[in-house]
Amino acid sequence: QSRKLQGFLLSHLYTYDSISHLGGMSAYQTVQEIKGIDVNIAAPFRCILILRRKTSKTAKNGNPFLSIELGDSGGSFNANCFGDSDVFKALNPVAEGSIIRLSGKTEYYQERFSPRLQAAEVIDAAEAEAAHLGLQGRGRWGCRAVSFLTRLRPKPHT
């Protein structure tokens, strides 16, 4: 029951700073929250996003890299994943539209948001829902969750 309550508090009432004392919990942030972090610090972040676009490219030195766009309903950002990184290895075989659990640090290059991606993994919808609730497994609480996936879908243009 306490995990359910912690997940509810995490996802509906409090910011990461106000619940970080709960110990061992890491909040998943939205794109808007990540981009709202002070530009003068390289802050760690964790999020669950949709891989909206992925393009394989080759750098001038001949090394492969991915140019990707990740996002949720509140926004998106672009990033590069270089061939020698774990993130490249994780995302290279992944299809656009996949749900990705991502961690990294906020950084800016030429005054543009340019995060340093540190880890990425593909997860399924049930796992994304459970993670949003602060649960480690797929239990009955994940089935009762207010749909986290609606937050991932882009808002329609009007």
Buried (B, 14 or more C-beta within 10 A) or exposed (E): EEBBEBBBBBBEEBEBEEBEEBEEBBBBBBBEBBBEBEEEEBBBBBBBBBBBBBEEEEEEEEEBBBEBBBBBBBBBBBBBBEBEBEBBEBBBEBEEEBBBBBBBBBBEEEEEBBBEBBEBBBBEEBBBBBBBBBBEEBBEBBEEBEEBBEBBEEEEEE
